[in-house]
Amino acid sequence: MTIRKRDVAVMQLEEIRTAKQRHAFLRDMERCIDAERPFVVLDCSNLDQLDKSGVHLLLCCLEEAMKRNGDLKLAGLHAAAETALQSFGAVGLFEIHDTTASAVSSFYKLPTDSSSRQVTRETRTHPDGAV
């Protein structure tokens, strides 16, 4: 039996201010997840702020990946953006990594507990001190 290592798509997420930018990003995302069981990492290191529409965009991307039995992970999320995710109650839906490399490699690690989804923080903790 041969086990094939799946590719992981890495996309850079920048500030999206207009409907045209949002549409272009979603079109690019669609190309990345147009596969069986897509693995996607969104590099958020250039994203300073995250508002309601940004959180909605991330949720839409996660939903589309999950519809295809895949997953989407976030990398390089700044504290302000993570706080916004937390305030909208969405922080627990995403696996968050400090670096893109860490997020990519996490797709190839075996889960320690398959019954729960882990939220990963390598060096940073949430503002309330929880991991």
N, C-alpha and C positions, 0 to 999 in steps of 0.2 A: 504494500500500500504506500502511495506517495502522498505526502501532505504538502500542499502548495502554500507558500507564504503570500498572503494578499497584499496588494499595494495599498498605501495610505495616501490619500490626497490631502495636501496642505494648502489652505487658502488664507490669504492675508485679508483681514477685516479692518477697514478704515472707517472713519466717520462717514456716515451716509446721511446727507442732508436733504436730498431731493427725491421725489418719486422716481425720476429717471435713473438715479444712482442705485436706488433700491431694486428697481426692475433689472438693471444690468447685473447687480450682484446675484440676484436670484437666478438669472439665466446662467451665469457662470457656475453657481452651485448645482443647478440641474445637470449640467454637463459632468460635474464631479461625481454625482450620486447616481448617474445613469448606468448602474451596474447592479449585479446581484450582491447583496451584502456589502454596501459601501462603507469604508472606514474613512472618516474625514476629521481633520484637525483644523480648527479655525484659530489662526494666529492673531490674537487681539492686542499685541504689544503696541500697536499704533493707535489704539482706541482709548482715548483718555476718559470720555464720558459715555454713559449709556442711559438713554431715556426710555420711555414707555415703548415707542416705536422700535427702538433698537432691541429691547428685550423680546418684543413680539417677533422681530426678524429672526433672532436666535432660536426662538421656540418653533417657528415655521421650518427652519433648517433642520432642527433636531427631529421634528415630526416627519419630514420627507425622508430622512435617512432611516428612521425606524420603520417606516412603511415598507422599506426594501430590506428589512431585517439587518440593518447596519447600525452604525453608531457615529456620534459626533462628539468630539471633545474640544474643550477650550484650552488655549495656552497663552501665557503672558498677559493675563487679565490684570489690569491695574486695580488698586484698592477701591477707587471711586466707582469703577464699573462693576466690581464685585459687590459693592455695597448696594448699587442699584438693583442688581440681580436679587440680592437678599431682600430688599424692600418690596419687590414685586412677588416674592415667594417662589422664585424660580432657581435659586442657587443650588438646591438639592437635586435638580433635574439633570445637571451637567457634571461631568467629571472634569475638574479644573486642574491644570498642571502649570507649573512655573515656567517651563520652557517647551518649545515645540518638539525638541528631541525627546523629552520625557513623555510627552503625549503620544508621539509616534511609537516609541518603544513599548508603551503600555498596551498597545493593541496585540503585541506578541507575547505578553506575559500571561500565564495561566492565573485565573482568579483564585483567590484563597477561599472564598465563600460564594458559591454560584447562586445562592438564594437572595443576595442583596447586591445592590449597585453601590460601588464605592465612590466617594468624593475624595479625590486625592489632593493633598497639599504637601509639598515637599518641605518648604521652609516657612511659609506664611500661615497664619491662623486667621480665622474670622475675627472681626472686631470685638465680638463678645467673648473671645477666648476659646471658643469651641473649634474643634478640628473639622 
